[in-house]
Amino acid sequence: MPWTRCPAPQRTLEAHRRRQTPASASDERLMLAFSQGSQDAFTQLFSRYQQPIYGFFRRRVAEPAHAEELTQETFLALLRAATRYQPRALFRTYLYAIGFKILRVHRRKAAFRATFFGQRNSALDPSKRDATESGLWVRRAVEKLEPIDREVLMLREFEQLSYAEIADLLQLPLNTVRSRLFRARTALRTLLEPASSPSAKGAMQVRQEPASQPMAQKGERA
């Protein structure tokens, strides 16, 4: 019987190639590849979303260390849920939904500690954040918005999510997202009207320009 080459090394090489995912692959394709065992796919997803997810938490909690911890928890939750992933929505929406769940747990724990120990809830206190005077003025104004309006505004302006993504993430009708975003922007401009101090006037000018421009640039990206 003639000698034949063992096909095992070739099969191993082909399996390795299948586990590698092109850098240009979509988020959804990467997540599917990761759910099938590709560590390279997860590395690419982590590289794409580590900073955006950190920024998401940093704008909502007081301490940078807490934002880092919550970011790690989000990706750990993503790891644990990988085998159950179904591409029913954009991966970005899926990931931010995980982040929202972790944020709600964090806020409940912070509220419990504040009640039990008689401490102020610094997780939602903008005065505890490092910021310039004008940036602090804007954050205090944002904190005065209704909670849903605030989240819609932040998801649109900072996370750059589309109207459809925000509607899916917050479980709101698309028209409600549009109306709440308009109301939040209007309320924010009113809160940032020039006051007696020059810093208040500067804060309004710093914030109004980015807030008004996306309406024209992104308004059709629903």
C-alpha positions as CSV (number, residue, x, y, z in Angstrom):
1,M,0.0,0.0,0.0
2,P,1.6,3.3,-1.1
3,W,2.4,5.8,1.6
4,T,0.2,8.9,1.7
5,R,0.7,12.2,3.5
6,C,-1.3,12.6,6.7
7,P,-4.0,15.3,6.1
8,A,-4.0,16.4,9.7
9,P,-1.6,19.4,9.3
10,Q,-3.5,20.7,6.3
11,R,-6.8,20.5,8.2
12,T,-5.2,22.3,11.1
13,L,-4.0,25.1,8.8
14,E,-7.4,25.4,7.2
15,A,-9.0,25.6,10.6
16,H,-6.6,28.3,11.6
17,R,-7.4,30.3,8.5
18,R,-11.1,30.0,9.2
19,R,-10.5,31.4,12.7
20,Q,-8.8,34.5,11.4
21,T,-11.2,37.2,10.4
22,P,-10.3,40.1,8.0
23,A,-9.9,43.5,9.7
24,S,-12.5,44.9,7.4
25,A,-15.2,42.5,8.5
26,S,-18.4,43.9,10.0
27,D,-19.0,43.9,13.7
28,E,-21.8,41.3,13.2
29,R,-19.5,39.0,11.3
30,L,-16.8,39.3,13.9
31,M,-19.2,38.5,16.7
32,L,-20.5,35.5,14.8
33,A,-16.9,34.4,14.3
34,F,-16.1,34.9,18.0
35,S,-19.2,32.9,19.0
36,Q,-17.7,30.0,16.9
37,G,-14.4,30.2,18.7
38,S,-12.3,32.9,17.0
39,Q,-10.2,34.8,19.5
40,D,-8.9,37.0,16.8
41,A,-12.5,38.2,16.2
42,F,-12.9,39.2,19.8
43,T,-9.6,41.0,19.8
44,Q,-10.8,43.1,16.9
45,L,-14.1,43.9,18.5
46,F,-12.4,44.9,21.7
47,S,-10.0,47.1,19.8
48,R,-13.0,48.8,18.1
49,Y,-15.2,49.3,21.1
50,Q,-12.9,49.6,24.2
51,Q,-12.7,53.4,24.0
52,P,-16.3,54.1,23.0
53,I,-17.6,51.9,25.8
54,Y,-15.3,53.5,28.3
55,G,-16.5,56.9,27.1
56,F,-20.1,55.8,27.5
57,F,-19.5,55.0,31.2
58,R,-17.2,57.9,31.9
59,R,-20.0,60.4,30.9
60,R,-22.4,58.6,33.3
61,V,-20.3,57.9,36.4
62,A,-18.1,60.1,38.5
63,E,-14.9,58.1,38.9
64,P,-12.6,57.1,36.0
65,A,-11.8,53.9,37.9
66,H,-15.5,53.0,38.0
67,A,-15.8,53.6,34.3
68,E,-12.8,51.2,33.7
69,E,-14.4,48.5,35.9
70,L,-17.8,48.8,34.2
71,T,-16.0,48.6,30.8
72,Q,-14.3,45.4,31.8
73,E,-17.6,44.0,33.1
74,T,-19.3,44.8,29.8
75,F,-16.7,42.8,27.8
76,L,-16.8,40.0,30.3
77,A,-20.6,39.8,29.9
78,L,-20.0,39.8,26.1
79,L,-17.7,36.8,26.6
80,R,-20.2,35.0,28.7
81,A,-23.0,35.6,26.2
82,A,-21.1,34.8,23.0
83,T,-22.5,31.3,22.5
84,R,-26.1,32.7,22.7
85,Y,-25.5,35.6,20.3
86,Q,-28.0,36.0,17.4
87,P,-27.5,38.8,14.9
88,R,-31.1,40.2,15.3
89,A,-29.8,43.8,15.6
90,L,-26.6,45.7,15.0
91,F,-23.8,44.5,17.2
92,R,-23.2,48.1,18.4
93,T,-26.8,48.2,19.7
94,Y,-26.3,44.8,21.3
95,L,-23.1,45.9,23.1
96,Y,-24.6,49.1,24.4
97,A,-27.6,47.2,25.7
98,I,-25.2,45.1,27.8
99,G,-23.6,48.3,28.9
100,F,-26.9,49.8,30.0
101,K,-27.8,46.7,32.0
102,I,-24.4,46.9,33.8
103,L,-24.9,50.7,34.4
104,R,-28.4,50.1,35.9
105,V,-26.9,47.6,38.3
106,H,-24.1,50.0,39.3
107,R,-26.6,52.8,39.9
108,R,-28.8,50.6,42.1
109,K,-25.8,49.6,44.2
110,A,-24.7,53.2,44.4
111,A,-28.2,54.3,45.5
112,F,-28.3,51.5,48.1
113,R,-24.9,52.5,49.5
114,A,-26.0,56.2,49.6
115,T,-29.2,55.3,51.5
116,F,-27.6,52.7,53.8
117,F,-24.5,54.7,54.7
118,G,-26.0,58.2,54.4
119,Q,-23.7,59.1,51.5
120,R,-24.4,61.3,48.6
121,N,-24.7,59.4,45.3
122,S,-21.5,60.8,43.6
123,A,-22.1,58.5,40.6
124,L,-24.6,61.0,39.3
125,D,-23.1,64.1,40.8
126,P,-21.4,66.2,38.1
127,S,-19.7,68.4,40.7
128,K,-17.5,65.4,41.6
129,R,-16.1,65.1,38.1
130,D,-12.9,66.6,36.8
131,A,-13.8,69.3,34.4
132,T,-13.2,72.9,33.3
133,E,-15.6,75.5,34.6
134,S,-17.5,75.7,31.3
135,G,-17.6,71.9,30.9
136,L,-18.9,71.6,34.4
137,W,-21.6,74.1,33.6
138,V,-22.7,72.0,30.6
139,R,-22.7,68.8,32.6
140,R,-24.9,70.4,35.3
141,A,-27.3,71.6,32.6
142,V,-27.4,68.1,31.1
143,E,-28.2,66.6,34.5
144,K,-31.3,68.8,34.8
145,L,-32.9,67.2,31.8
146,E,-35.4,64.5,32.2
147,P,-33.7,61.1,32.5
148,I,-35.0,59.7,29.2
149,D,-34.3,63.0,27.3
150,R,-30.8,63.0,28.8
151,E,-30.1,59.5,27.6
152,V,-31.5,60.2,24.1
153,L,-29.4,63.3,23.8
154,M,-26.2,61.6,25.0
155,L,-26.6,58.5,22.9
156,R,-27.1,60.8,19.8
157,E,-24.5,63.4,20.5
158,F,-21.7,61.4,22.2
159,E,-22.2,57.7,21.2
160,Q,-23.3,58.9,17.7
161,L,-26.1,56.3,17.5
162,S,-28.8,56.6,14.8
163,Y,-32.4,57.3,15.7
164,A,-33.3,53.7,15.0
165,E,-30.5,52.4,17.2
166,I,-31.6,54.6,20.1
167,A,-35.2,53.5,19.6
168,D,-34.1,49.9,19.8
169,L,-31.8,50.4,22.7
170,L,-34.3,52.4,24.9
171,Q,-37.4,50.5,23.7
172,L,-39.0,53.6,22.4
173,P,-40.9,54.4,19.1
174,L,-38.8,56.1,16.5
175,N,-41.0,59.3,16.5
176,T,-40.7,59.4,20.3
177,V,-36.9,59.4,20.0
178,R,-37.0,62.3,17.5
179,S,-39.4,64.4,19.6
180,R,-37.4,63.7,22.8
181,L,-34.2,64.6,21.1
182,F,-35.6,67.9,19.9
183,R,-37.0,68.6,23.3
184,A,-33.7,67.8,25.0
185,R,-31.7,70.1,22.7
186,T,-34.2,72.9,23.1
187,A,-34.2,72.5,26.9
188,L,-30.4,72.4,27.0
189,R,-30.1,75.6,25.0
190,T,-32.5,77.3,27.4
191,L,-30.5,76.1,30.4
192,L,-27.3,77.3,28.7
193,E,-28.6,80.8,28.0
194,P,-25.9,83.4,29.0
195,A,-26.0,84.3,32.7
196,S,-24.2,87.0,34.5
197,S,-20.9,85.2,34.6
198,P,-18.6,85.1,31.5
199,S,-17.9,81.4,32.1
200,A,-21.6,80.7,31.6
201,K,-21.7,82.5,28.3
202,G,-18.6,80.7,27.2
203,A,-20.1,77.3,28.2
204,M,-23.1,78.0,26.0
205,Q,-21.0,78.9,23.0
206,V,-18.8,75.8,23.5
207,R,-21.7,73.5,23.7
208,Q,-24.2,75.0,21.2
209,E,-22.1,74.6,18.2
210,P,-21.6,70.8,18.4
211,A,-25.2,70.4,19.5
212,S,-26.6,72.3,16.5
213,Q,-24.3,71.0,13.8
214,P,-25.2,67.3,14.1
215,M,-28.9,68.2,13.5
216,A,-28.0,69.2,9.9
217,Q,-25.3,66.7,9.4
218,K,-26.8,63.6,11.0
219,G,-30.5,64.4,10.8
220,E,-31.1,62.0,7.9
221,R,-29.2,59.1,9.4
222,A,-32.2,57.5,11.0
